[in-house]
Structure formats: structure tokens, C-alpha cells
């Protein structure tokens, strides 16, 4: 198989548990890039959080950001999907306000929160970006006047809290125009219905004229399942959830064992 595009989830896949990229993984991606293979980063992260990885790799990467709702190729946005303001307000009032937890709001390159707690502070240490703290009513009024909408919402917290939120939202009756997926056991991502990383990958391939059969994709979490299903070759990290491993064509080592480097050595001999 001739691979023309390699697509990587970031947290739990490209990064180890210490949020580092090993030298072995860096070398394997640079070698692939030198072979003329395009590199894509597909993440729930906002653009600033993806760009910091691109900079460390020293490779010009395609950036699938905000859980597939905001896509940058060669520095230009080729696709952006949005939630309604009604859905954002509904989720805030019925989940965030009642549970007294911040709602994270992402629009293109910006990050907003309705409050600061320990997990927001932790994310601020990981991503070089300080979110704007907003009041929901004021943000909605402002965006109504500016014609703006959010790409993605997120709740972060302890696993038991995130599981509780997932249980409350999973039937979809109260929010029929949204979808959600875990990006970690501490994060539930909420995005427009019909959007996922797999469809974002299809958009990239259509833009570049690449057949999906010539794509290899790597992931570890619920959010990554559509990604590895869409790619011609789907690779599950050794630390991936069982549901993703069942869908994968190949299971490599964990994110702490240079699993990406091992898989690329296997496929790109």
C-alpha cells in the first residue's frame, strides 16, 4: 500500500502520559514526511493546542481541530461546523448551571469558559492559551449581534462526573442536533450532529485529492473511532479503549512504548 497521508490523534496517541513526544516517534514522523507523506493531527484540542505539537514536530501539519469541526490545511480554514446558540444555552442551563461546573466553549481559534475550576486551570498549563471567562447570557447576546456560533462545547471533570453527564445526555431527546464522545475519561466533547473526526478526514482527503485507502490513522479513544474506521488502515494504540481496538486493522504498542514508531516501521518498510 502506498500511503499518502498519516493522521494522528494527539493526547493518548502521539503524546505519552507525560504529554511528551518521544524522540523515536518524532524521527518516524519526520522520516515519513521526508518520503512525501502528508501528516495530519486530528484532535479535540483547539488550534493553539494543535499548533504547539506541530511546532515541536517541525513538520507542516494539516490540523483537524475542535473534534473535527475546524480544519486548517496549509494555514487556511477549509471547513468549519457550528452548534446553535439555543443548544449551547440549553446545555449550559440544564447541565453546567445545575451541576455548578464550567462549560467550555470553542469557536474557531478562541476558547471561552463560564468559570474556572481545577481542570480548566490544568488545561491552561498544558495549552498556551488563557480562556475568556464569560457569562452565558452576555455571550449569547454578543454573538447574536455578531452572527457567531460555537464549534464545540466540552465538560471536564472527574471520571464519575463525566460519566454522569454522558448518561444524562446520551438519549439525545433534549438536544437532537448535537453529538458527543469521550476524548478521555475526564472529558466529554459535544459537537454538531453529523460531525466526527472520520468525516473531517474525508473532507481533508477530498480537498487534497487523496483516496482514503491511502490513509493510515491512529487513535485511542471514543472520539477516534470514526477516524480509524474512515482510514484505509486504522491503527489502535495499545492503551486504546476496547471498542476502538475492535474496529482497528492493527494494534500497536501503547503511547508510552513508542507505539506509533513501531506501527510506521511495520507499514512503511
Secondary structure, DSSP 4 states (H G I P E B T S, - for coil): ----EEEE-IIIIIS-TTS---HHHHHHHHHHHHTT-EEEEE-SS-HHHHHHHHHHHTS--EEEEGGGTEEEETTEEEEE----HHHHHHHIIIIIHHHT-PPEEEETTEEEESS--HHHHHHHHHSS--PEE--HHHHHHHHHHHT---SEEEEE--HHHHHHHHHHHTT-SS-TTEEEEEEETTEEEEEETT--HHHHHHHHHHHHT--GGGEEEEE-SGGGHHHHHHSSEEEE-TTS-HHHHHH-SEE---TTTTHHHHHHHHH--
